Amino acid sequence: MGIIYCEKDRTFTLQTKNTTYQMQVDQYGFLLHLYYGKKTEGCMDYLLTHYDRGFSGNPYDAGEDRTYSMDVLPQEFPCYGNGDFRSTAFVVENADGSMSCDLRYKSHTILKGKYNLKGLPAVYASDEEAQTLEILMEDPVTGVMVILLYGVLSELDIITRSVCIKNESNGKIYLNKIESASLDFLYGEYELLTFYGRHAMERNVQRVPVVHGTQKIGSVRGTSSHQYNPMMILAERETTEDKGNCYAMSFVYSGCFQGEVLKDQLNQTRMMLGLQEEAFRYPLEKNEMFKAPEVILSYSSQGMNQLSQNLHQCIRQHICRGKYKEQVRPVLINSWEASYFDFTGDTIYELAKAAKEVNIDMLVMDDGWFGKRDDDNSGLGDWFVNEKKLGGTLGNLIERINALGVKFGIWIEPEMVSEDSDLYRKHPDWALTVPGRNPVRSRNQLVLDFSRKEVVDEIYDQICKVLDQGNIEYVKWDMNRSLMDIYSATTKDQGRVLHDYVLGLYDFLERLVQRYPNLLIEGCSGGGGRFDAGMMYYTPQIWCSDNTDAIDRLQIQYGTSFGYPVSVVGSHVSAVPNHQTGRKTPLHTRGVVAMSGTFGYELNLMNLSKEEKQEIREQIAEYKNYAPIIQNGLYYRLSNPTEEEICAWEFVYTDEKEQSKVLLNIVMQAIHGNMTVNYVKLQGLEETAVYREEKSGKRYTGSALMYGGMPLPVELGEYQAYQYCFVRES
């Protein structure tokens, strides 16, 4: 059993294959956190200590016992107003204006299967794969009820957490802060890994010591953002890729968020992740309920590669849905870098013909096919086909392209509106703008108020009318700015708008997924600005970054791999000189890098030589051969591209016939005179097994490859890349 309640000790123990998570209802009804880590047995309350700590308050229930204080005890869901002066997970403004909250245990329920969160993305699982624990907490003075939700996926070493708030007080309350998950560590020296960046350079790894005070990441942009990813890792200082203790939190949400790590006066560490408290003041009328988005937790005692693999399997198998959850994705070419806005139906058709010649599966028509859209300044919001530009109907163009044996997809940006559009002229109040103020523009566009159902319904209907015109098998869903001017014309409580916007987005996507179950949706927000587990629930792949430069992508994809599987990473071979950096990288290297993702192309095939086209044919054949390994294999980071001359990564995969294959990828990032030899050590192999390298035919033992390593060739030329595929023979 994954969840065990001990009546004697009043403990809840969540057991997974390799981990234990334990909490306890104490003598006063407070829910204390006891332990999370490597699997243990028995009651862990002996870890708690009690001393009189100066200026730490004591609950009235404790009488004259000055050694009992919520300011120092580890808690499951710390709230403001009960004597805890640390950063807390929950702040509520009560109907009488007070801010105090004192949550006590009331009851619990253990259920088969995994809880769901209606209207929100969340991990899903069968009754055989998961269990749910619901713990009901109550403030006996105000009647505010809190339901703590825990989902346990034992085989994956995954625990999920969420919180539901129900207002059973006598009046309207406001939620001012909700962190979906909180972990308290009684001791330890830790380092915090966060994933920062900017547009076209996302998810760089930052690893810093946890020091006294609060370290905080987050977004106030209305999206999870390019600047900080809603995933973080807490690791003991000696932890490496293959050894040491580490903990991950990943937020299943695509809007404003915050993550906090606090080291307190007694060297205890608190880690929290949830909704951004800035500009958040969510109203709850009497008997209304608020569901907080979910956090995925995982722990590894064997380093960060194992931790990442836990998250990868969870997202791949229990977040992603639909036809393409397991299926190898089509190799596509996107028209953007080939033509930008300057295309016709005939030029799109010619690109599709060229795609067919090199065995590309799908043509995606990017921005510019709708409304009055020949540049960034107009057309968004008018989702009707520009038949004059295409030289006929969209359905006719699709039929022509399908007749070639090529699939068809389109680009959309449904959350945005141009001031130069019929929609804006008709409904200017549908854009997020503050009355009496000029709006803040970005990319010369405004944001539609998706917190309003009528706005979502109108755009949804427009998009469906487009999708119904032909055999459209793919949609690239883009979102090219951050949110500002947060004001909705239909509510007095503006502190709810940012969250309701995300709920509107999810409603749109869920309806689209249900209506078009065979449609592959690729998420995009200026590339990687909304790269999170929440979007992956609806879009099983996301454009990893607008930066298509292969060498920059090494770093971007390296950081991405800590929290997300390769199967969700949109990655393309782009033209050179690269459009973001001007760098010239060999076509082979661009292919190797792009194969660590959902493979495709973003260039003008007509500009390529016969030799380059032949190389693309060979790349595509190679990718399709390796695709099961790449999409479903265990991923290992073998080097740190920010510190080493090489970037090396590996996939280990065992198929249904128990045949094991290993795909090793290396890119040389630097070249020097009289170059020294680099060696790379593989991971995750069977020590006594023999592995044959497919191209050379050479045989190696697993122990040799892991402990001796592979010497890499020394070759002239920048950015050389190598792929080795090993097949286990015995």
C-alpha positions in Angstrom: 0.0 0.0 0.0 1.2 3.5 -0.9 -0.6 5.3 2.0 -0.6 4.0 5.6 -2.4 5.6 8.5 -1.3 4.6 12.0 -3.9 5.3 14.6 -1.5 4.8 17.5 1.0 7.4 16.3 -1.5 9.4 14.3 1.0 9.3 11.4 0.4 9.3 7.6 3.1 7.5 5.7 3.3 7.7 2.0 5.5 4.9 0.6 6.8 4.7 -2.9 9.3 2.2 -4.4 12.3 4.0 -3.0 11.0 6.8 -0.8 9.1 7.5 2.4 7.1 10.7 3.2 5.7 10.9 6.7 3.6 13.5 8.7 1.8 13.4 12.0 -1.2 14.9 13.7 0.1 16.1 17.1 -1.6 16.4 20.4 -3.1 19.8 19.5 -4.3 18.8 16.1 -1.4 20.5 14.1 -0.2 18.6 11.1 3.6 18.3 11.3 6.0 17.1 8.6 8.3 14.4 9.9 10.3 13.1 7.0 10.8 12.8 3.3 13.7 10.9 1.9 15.1 7.4 1.4 12.7 4.6 2.3 12.4 4.0 6.1 10.2 2.1 8.5 8.6 3.1 11.7 7.5 6.4 13.3 9.9 9.3 12.6 8.6 11.7 15.3 11.8 11.1 17.3 13.4 13.6 15.0 11.4 16.5 16.5 13.1 18.4 19.3 11.5 20.9 21.7 13.4 23.9 23.2 12.4 27.3 24.4 13.4 29.6 21.5 13.4 33.3 22.3 10.8 35.4 20.6 9.1 32.3 19.1 5.4 32.4 20.1 3.5 29.5 21.7 0.0 28.4 20.9 -2.5 29.0 23.7 -3.2 25.3 23.8 0.4 24.6 25.0 -0.3 26.4 28.3 3.0 27.2 30.0 5.1 25.0 27.7 7.4 27.5 26.1 9.2 24.7 24.2 6.3 24.2 21.8 6.2 26.8 18.9 4.9 26.8 15.3 7.8 29.1 14.6 10.3 26.2 14.7 8.3 23.0 14.1 8.2 21.5 10.6 4.7 21.8 9.1 2.8 20.3 6.2 0.9 23.5 5.3 2.2 26.5 7.3 -0.3 29.3 7.5 0.0 32.9 8.6 -1.3 33.9 12.0 -0.6 30.8 14.2 2.8 31.9 15.5 5.0 31.0 12.5 7.0 34.0 11.6 8.7 32.3 8.6 7.4 32.6 5.0 4.2 30.6 5.0 2.2 28.7 2.4 -1.2 30.2 3.1 -2.5 33.7 3.9 -6.2 34.4 4.1 -8.0 37.7 4.7 -11.1 36.7 6.7 -14.5 38.2 6.5 -13.8 40.5 9.5 -10.7 41.8 7.9 -8.3 39.8 10.2 -5.4 37.8 8.6 -5.1 35.0 11.2 -5.6 31.4 10.4 -5.2 28.4 12.7 -5.7 25.1 10.8 -6.3 21.9 12.8 -6.8 18.3 11.7 -10.4 17.3 11.4 -10.5 14.1 9.3 -8.9 12.2 6.4 -9.8 9.8 3.6 -7.7 7.3 1.7 -8.9 6.5 -1.9 -7.9 4.3 -4.8 -6.6 6.1 -7.8 -5.4 9.6 -8.3 -7.5 12.7 -7.5 -8.3 15.1 -10.3 -8.7 18.9 -10.4 -11.6 19.9 -12.6 -10.6 22.8 -14.9 -6.9 22.3 -14.1 -4.2 20.1 -15.6 -3.0 17.4 -13.2 -1.2 14.0 -13.1 -3.6 11.2 -13.9 -3.3 7.5 -13.1 -5.4 4.3 -12.9 -6.7 2.9 -9.7 -3.9 0.3 -9.8 -1.2 2.9 -10.3 -2.0 5.4 -7.6 -3.6 6.3 -4.3 -5.0 9.5 -2.9 -4.9 10.9 0.6 -7.3 13.8 1.5 -6.7 15.5 4.8 -9.3 17.9 6.0 -8.0 20.9 8.1 -10.3 23.5 9.7 -9.9 26.9 11.3 -12.4 26.4 14.2 -12.9 30.1 14.7 -13.6 31.2 11.1 -14.8 28.0 9.5 -12.3 28.2 6.7 -11.7 24.6 5.5 -8.5 23.4 3.8 -8.3 20.0 2.0 -4.7 18.8 1.5 -4.5 16.5 -1.4 -1.7 13.9 -1.9 -1.4 11.6 -4.9 1.1 8.7 -4.6 2.5 7.0 -7.7 4.6 4.3 -6.0 6.4 2.8 -9.0 7.6 6.2 -10.2 8.7 7.6 -6.8 6.3 10.5 -7.4 4.1 12.3 -4.9 1.7 15.1 -6.0 0.3 17.8 -3.8 -2.6 20.2 -4.2 -4.8 22.3 -1.9 -8.5 23.1 -2.0 -9.9 26.0 0.1 -13.6 26.1 1.0 -15.1 29.1 2.6 -17.5 28.0 5.3 -17.2 31.3 7.2 -20.0 33.8 7.6 -18.9 36.1 4.7 -16.6 36.8 1.8 -12.9 36.0 2.3 -9.9 36.7 0.1 -7.0 34.3 -0.6 -3.8 36.4 -0.6 -1.2 33.6 -0.9 -1.4 29.8 -1.7 1.6 27.6 -2.1 0.5 24.2 -3.3 3.4 22.4 -1.7 5.7 23.0 1.2 8.6 20.9 2.6 10.4 21.5 5.9 13.8 20.1 6.5 15.1 20.0 10.1 18.7 20.1 9.1 21.2 19.9 6.2 23.4 22.0 4.0 21.7 22.4 0.7 22.1 24.0 -2.7 19.3 25.3 -4.9 19.0 24.7 -8.6 16.8 27.0 -10.6 16.4 27.5 -14.3 16.6 31.2 -15.4 16.9 32.9 -18.7 15.5 35.2 -21.3 13.7 35.0 -24.6 15.9 32.9 -26.9 18.1 31.7 -24.0 15.9 29.9 -21.6 16.4 27.5 -18.7 20.0 28.1 -17.8 21.0 26.2 -14.7 21.9 28.2 -11.6 23.2 26.3 -8.6 23.8 28.3 -5.5 24.1 27.6 -1.7 21.0 28.0 0.4 21.8 30.8 2.8 20.0 32.5 5.6 16.9 34.4 4.4 14.6 33.7 1.5 15.7 32.9 -2.0 12.8 33.4 -4.4 12.0 32.8 -8.1 8.8 33.5 -10.0 6.9 35.2 -12.7 4.4 38.1 -12.7 4.1 38.0 -16.5 0.9 36.1 -16.7 2.8 33.1 -18.0 5.3 30.8 -16.4 7.9 32.9 -18.4 11.2 32.7 -20.2 12.9 34.3 -17.1 12.2 31.5 -14.6 10.9 28.0 -15.1 8.4 26.7 -12.5 10.6 23.8 -11.4 13.3 23.8 -8.9 15.7 21.3 -7.2 17.0 21.2 -3.7 20.2 19.1 -3.4 22.7 18.3 -0.7 26.0 20.0 -1.4 27.9 16.9 -2.4 25.1 15.8 -4.8 26.2 15.0 -8.4 24.4 13.5 -11.4 24.9 10.0 -10.1 25.0 10.2 -6.3 23.6 12.2 -3.5 20.2 13.3 -2.1 18.0 15.7 -4.1 14.4 16.9 -4.2 12.4 18.3 -7.1 9.2 20.4 -7.2 7.5 21.0 -10.6 4.4 23.2 -10.8 1.6 21.9 -13.1 0.6 25.5 -14.1 1.2 27.9 -16.9 0.6 31.3 -15.2 2.2 33.5 -12.5 4.0 31.4 -9.9 6.6 31.7 -7.1 9.1 29.3 -5.6 10.7 30.0 -2.3 13.5 28.5 -0.3 14.0 29.8 3.2 16.8 29.0 5.7 15.7 30.1 9.1 17.2 31.1 12.4 17.8 27.4 13.4 19.3 26.4 10.1 16.1 24.6 9.1 15.1 24.8 5.4 11.7 25.4 4.0 10.9 24.8 0.3 7.6 26.0 -1.3 6.1 26.3 -4.7 2.7 27.7 -5.8 0.8 30.7 -7.1 2.5 34.1 -7.3 1.2 36.3 -4.4 1.9 39.6 -6.2 -1.4 40.9 -7.8 -3.2 37.9 -6.4 -6.2 38.5 -4.1 -8.8 35.9 -4.9 -12.3 36.2 -3.6 -14.3 33.4 -2.2 -18.0 33.9 -1.4 -19.6 31.8 1.3 -19.5 28.1 0.4 -17.3 28.7 -2.7 -14.2 26.5 -3.2 -10.8 27.3 -4.7 -8.6 24.6 -6.2 -4.9 25.4 -6.3 -2.8 24.0 -9.1 -0.8 20.8 -8.5 2.9 20.4 -7.6 4.8 17.2 -8.6 7.3 16.1 -5.9 10.1 13.6 -6.3 13.2 12.5 -4.4 16.3 10.7 -5.4 19.2 9.3 -3.3 21.1 8.5 -6.4 21.7 12.0 -7.8 20.0 14.2 -10.3 19.9 12.0 -13.3 17.6 9.6 -11.4 15.6 12.6 -10.2 15.1 13.8 -13.7 14.2 10.4 -14.9 11.4 10.2 -12.3 10.0 13.5 -13.6 10.4 12.5 -17.2 8.4 9.3 -16.8 5.7 11.0 -14.8 5.2 13.8 -17.4 5.5 11.4 -20.4 3.1 8.8 -19.0 0.9 10.7 -16.6 0.7 14.3 -17.9 0.8 14.0 -21.7 -2.4 12.7 -23.2 -3.9 11.7 -26.5 -2.8 10.0 -29.7 0.7 11.3 -29.6 1.5 10.3 -26.0 3.2 7.2 -27.1 3.4 7.7 -30.9 6.5 8.9 -32.7 5.7 12.5 -33.8 5.8 13.4 -37.5 8.9 15.1 -38.8 7.8 18.5 -39.9 9.0 21.6 -41.7 7.8 25.0 -40.6 7.4 27.8 -43.2 8.6 30.6 -41.0 12.3 30.8 -41.8 11.6 29.9 -45.4 9.3 32.8 -46.1 8.2 34.7 -42.9 5.0 36.6 -43.9 5.8 36.6 -47.6 4.1 33.6 -49.1 1.3 32.4 -51.3 -0.6 29.2 -51.6 1.7 28.2 -54.4 4.9 28.9 -52.5 3.6 26.9 -49.6 2.8 24.1 -52.0 6.3 24.2 -53.5 7.8 24.0 -50.0 5.6 20.9 -49.4 6.9 19.4 -52.7 10.4 19.9 -51.6 9.6 18.4 -48.2 8.2 15.3 -49.9 11.4 14.9 -51.9 13.4 14.6 -48.7 10.8 12.5 -46.8 9.6 15.1 -44.4 6.1 14.1 -43.1 4.4 17.4 -42.5 4.3 21.1 -43.7 3.3 23.7 -41.2 2.1 27.1 -42.6 3.2 29.7 -40.0 2.1 33.2 -39.3 0.4 35.3 -42.1 -2.4 33.1 -43.5 -5.4 34.9 -41.9 -7.1 38.3 -41.8 -5.1 41.3 -42.8 -1.8 39.8 -41.6 1.3 40.7 -43.6 3.4 41.9 -40.7 3.3 42.1 -36.9 0.9 45.1 -36.7 -2.5 43.7 -37.8 -4.9 40.8 -38.1 -4.7 39.0 -34.7 -8.2 38.3 -33.6 -9.6 37.9 -37.1 -9.3 34.2 -37.6 -10.6 33.8 -41.1 -8.5 32.6 -44.1 -7.0 35.2 -46.4 -8.1 33.4 -49.6 -6.7 36.2 -51.8 -3.2 35.5 -50.4 -3.6 31.8 -50.7 -5.1 32.0 -54.1 -8.1 29.9 -53.1 -9.6 28.2 -50.1 -7.7 26.6 -47.3 -9.4 23.3 -47.9 -8.1 23.3 -51.5 -4.5 24.0 -50.4 -4.7 21.2 -47.9 -6.0 18.8 -50.5 -3.2 19.7 -52.8 -0.6 19.1 -50.1 -2.2 15.9 -48.8 -2.2 14.6 -52.4 1.6 14.8 -52.3 1.6 12.5 -49.2 2.4 15.4 -46.9 0.4 16.2 -43.7 -0.6 19.8 -43.1 -0.6 22.1 -40.0 -1.1 25.7 -39.2 0.1 28.4 -36.8 -2.3 30.3 -34.5 -2.0 32.9 -31.7 -5.6 32.9 -30.3 -4.9 34.8 -27.0 -3.7 38.0 -28.8 -5.4 40.8 -30.6 -4.2 43.6 -32.9 -5.6 47.1 -32.6 -5.8 47.0 -36.4 -8.4 44.2 -36.5 -12.1 43.8 -37.0 -12.4 42.1 -33.6 -10.8 45.0 -31.7 -12.8 47.6 -33.5 -15.9 45.7 -32.5 -15.0 44.8 -29.0 -12.2 47.0 -27.6 -13.2 46.0 -24.0 -12.2 42.4 -24.8 -8.6 43.4 -24.5 -6.8 43.6 -21.2 -6.6 47.4 -20.7 -7.0 49.7 -17.8 -9.7 52.4 -18.1 -8.3 55.8 -18.7 -4.8 54.6 -19.4 -3.0 53.9 -22.7 -2.1 50.2 -22.9 1.4 48.7 -22.7 2.1 47.2 -26.1 4.4 44.3 -26.9 5.1 43.1 -30.4 2.5 45.7 -31.3 -0.3 43.6 -29.9 -2.6 43.4 -26.9 -3.9 40.4 -24.9 -7.5 39.2 -25.0 -9.3 38.9 -21.7 -9.5 35.1 -21.4 -10.9 35.4 -17.9 -14.2 36.2 -19.7 -16.1 33.2 -21.1 -17.7 35.1 -24.0 -14.2 36.0 -25.3 -12.9 32.5 -25.1 -16.1 31.2 -26.7 -15.8 33.6 -29.7 -12.2 32.8 -30.4 -12.8 29.1 -29.9 -15.6 29.2 -32.5 -13.4 31.1 -35.0 -10.6 28.6 -34.7 -12.9 25.6 -35.0 -14.3 27.1 -38.2 -10.8 27.1 -39.6 -9.9 23.6 -38.4 -13.1 22.3 -40.0 -12.1 23.5 -43.4 -9.7 20.6 -44.1 -7.5 17.8 -42.9 -5.4 19.9 -40.4 -3.4 17.5 -38.3 -1.2 19.9 -36.3 -1.5 23.3 -34.7 1.3 25.5 -33.4 -0.2 27.5 -30.5 1.8 30.6 -30.0 1.7 33.4 -27.4 4.1 36.3 -28.1 4.0 38.6 -25.2 3.7 38.9 -21.4 0.5 40.2 -19.7 0.2 43.7 -18.4 -2.7 46.1 -17.9 -4.4 43.5 -15.7 -8.0 44.7 -15.7 -11.2 42.9 -16.6 -14.3 44.9 -17.4 -16.5 42.2 -15.8 -15.3 41.9 -12.3 -14.7 44.2 -9.3 -12.1 41.8 -7.9 -9.1 42.4 -10.2 -6.9 40.2 -8.0 -8.6 37.2 -9.5 -8.0 38.1 -13.2 -4.6 36.6 -13.8 -5.6 33.2 -12.5 -9.0 33.2 -14.2 -7.1 34.0 -17.4 -5.2 30.8 -17.1 -8.4 28.9 -16.3 -9.9 30.3 -19.5 -6.8 29.2 -21.5 -7.2 25.7 -20.1 -10.9 25.6 -20.9 -10.2 26.5 -24.5 -7.4 23.9 -24.8 -9.5 21.2 -23.2 -12.4 21.8 -25.5 -10.0 21.7 -28.5 -8.4 18.4 -27.4 -11.8 16.8 -26.9 -13.2 18.0 -30.2 -10.1 17.1 -32.2 -8.6 14.0 -30.5 -6.2 13.3 -33.4 -4.9 16.9 -33.5 -1.3 17.4 -32.5 -0.9 20.7 -30.7 2.5 22.1 -30.1 2.7 24.8 -27.5 4.8 27.9 -28.0 5.2 31.2 -26.3 8.0 33.1 -28.1 9.6 29.7 -28.0 10.0 28.6 -24.4 8.1 31.2 -22.4 5.4 28.8 -21.3 7.4 25.6 -21.1 5.7 23.9 -18.1 4.0 20.7 -17.0 0.6 22.5 -17.1 0.8 23.1 -20.9 2.1 19.6 -21.5 -1.3 18.3 -20.3 -2.8 19.8 -23.5 0.2 20.1 -25.8 2.5 17.0 -25.7 5.3 18.9 -27.3 6.4 22.6 -26.8 8.7 24.7 -28.9 11.7 24.7 -26.6 13.1 28.1 -27.7 13.0 30.6 -30.5 16.7 30.1 -30.6 17.4 27.5 -33.2 21.2 27.8 -33.0 22.5 24.3 -32.4 25.3 25.4 -30.0 23.1 27.6 -27.9 20.5 24.8 -28.0 23.0 22.5 -26.2 22.8 24.7 -23.1 19.0 25.3 -23.4 18.2 21.6 -23.8 20.6 20.7 -21.1 18.8 22.9 -18.6 15.4 21.7 -19.9 16.3 18.1 -19.3 16.5 18.5 -15.5 12.7 18.7 -15.4 11.2 17.6 -18.7 11.4 14.6 -21.1 12.9 14.9 -24.5 9.5 13.8 -26.0 8.0 17.2 -25.2 10.9 19.3 -26.6 10.3 20.9 -30.0 13.6 21.1 -31.7 14.4 21.9 -35.4 17.3 22.0 -37.8 17.6 25.6 -38.8 19.3 27.5 -41.6 22.8 28.9 -41.4 24.0 31.5 -40.8 21.7 31.0 -37.9 18.9 33.7 -37.7 19.6 34.3 -33.9 23.4 34.2 -33.7 24.8 34.3 -37.2 26.7 31.1 -36.4 27.5 28.5 -39.0 27.2 25.0 -37.7 27.6 21.8 -39.8 24.3 20.3 -40.9 25.2 17.0 -39.2 25.7 18.7 -35.9 22.4 20.6 -36.2 20.7 17.2 -36.8 22.3 15.6 -33.8 21.2 18.4 -31.5 17.7 18.6 -33.0 17.3 14.8 -32.4 17.1 15.5 -28.7 13.6 16.6 -29.3 10.6 16.3 -31.6 12.6 16.5 -34.8 11.9 18.9 -37.6 13.2 21.6 -40.0 12.9 25.3 -40.2 14.6 26.5 -43.4 14.1 27.0 -47.1 14.7 23.6 -48.8 14.8 25.2 -52.2 18.1 27.0 -51.2 19.9 23.7 -50.4 22.3 21.8 -52.6 21.7 18.3 -53.8 24.3 17.1 -51.2 22.5 18.8 -48.4 19.1 17.4 -49.4 20.6 13.9 -49.5 22.1 14.5 -46.0 18.6 15.5 -44.8 17.1 12.3 -46.2 19.7 10.4 -44.3 19.1 12.4 -41.1 15.4 11.7 -41.2 15.9 8.0 -41.8 18.3 7.9 -38.9 15.9 9.9 -36.6 13.1 7.5 -37.4 15.3 4.6 -36.6 16.3 6.1 -33.3 13.0 7.7 -32.4 11.7 5.0 -30.0 15.0 5.3 -28.1 14.9 9.1 -28.0 11.2 9.4 -27.1 11.0 6.6 -24.5 14.6 5.9 -23.3 16.0 6.9 -20.0 17.9 10.1 -20.4 21.4 10.7 -18.9 23.3 14.0 -18.8 27.0 13.0 -19.2 28.6 16.4 -19.2 27.9 20.0 -18.2 28.1 22.1 -21.5 28.6 25.3 -19.5 31.9 24.0 -18.0 33.3 21.4 -20.4 34.6 21.3 -24.0 32.0 18.7 -24.9 28.3 18.3 -24.5 27.4 14.6 -24.1 24.1 13.0 -23.4 22.7 9.5 -23.6 19.5 7.5 -24.0 19.1 3.9 -22.7 16.1 2.0 -24.0 14.8 -1.5 -23.7 12.0 -2.5 -26.1 9.1 -5.0 -25.7 11.4 -7.8 -27.0 13.8 -7.0 -24.2 16.4 -5.7 -26.6 18.5 -2.9 -25.1 19.8 -0.1 -27.1 22.0 2.9 -26.1 22.3 6.1 -28.1 25.3 8.3 -27.2 25.4 11.9 -28.5 28.4 14.2 -28.3 29.0 17.7 -29.7 32.5 19.3 -29.5 32.1 22.9 -28.4 35.7 24.0 -28.7 38.6 23.3 -30.9 42.3 24.0 -30.1 45.7 23.5 -31.7 47.3 20.2 -30.7 43.9 19.1 -29.3 43.8 16.9 -26.3 41.5 13.8 -26.3 38.2 14.0 -24.6 36.7 10.9 -22.9 33.1 10.3 -22.0 31.8 7.7 -19.5 28.4 6.2 -20.2 25.8 5.4 -17.5 22.9 3.0 -16.9 24.4 0.0 -18.7 24.6 -3.6 -17.5 28.2 -4.2 -16.3 28.6 -7.8 -17.6 26.6 -7.3 -20.8 28.4 -6.9 -24.2 27.4 -4.0 -26.4 28.0 -3.8 -30.1 28.4 -0.3 -31.7 26.2 -0.5 -34.8 28.4 1.5 -37.3 31.8 0.2 -36.4 30.8 -3.3 -35.2 33.2 -2.9 -32.2 32.1 -4.7 -29.0 32.5 -3.3 -25.4 31.4 -4.5 -22.0 29.0 -2.3 -20.1 31.6 -1.9 -17.3 34.2 -0.8 -19.8 32.0 1.9 -21.3 30.9 3.1 -17.8 34.2 3.1 -16.0 36.8 3.3 -18.8 34.8 5.5 -21.1 34.9 6.3 -24.8 37.7 8.3 -26.4 36.4 10.9 -28.8 38.0 11.6 -32.2 40.2 14.6 -32.7 39.1 16.3 -35.9 39.6 19.7 -37.5 36.6 21.9 -37.9 34.2 23.6 -35.5 31.4 22.0 -33.7 31.9 18.4 -34.8 29.2 16.0 -33.6 29.1 12.2 -33.1 26.4 9.6 -32.6 27.0 6.1 -31.4 24.3 3.4 -31.1 25.1 0.4 -29.0 23.0 -2.8 -29.0 23.2 -5.2 -26.1 24.2 -8.7 -27.4 24.3 -10.6 -24.1 
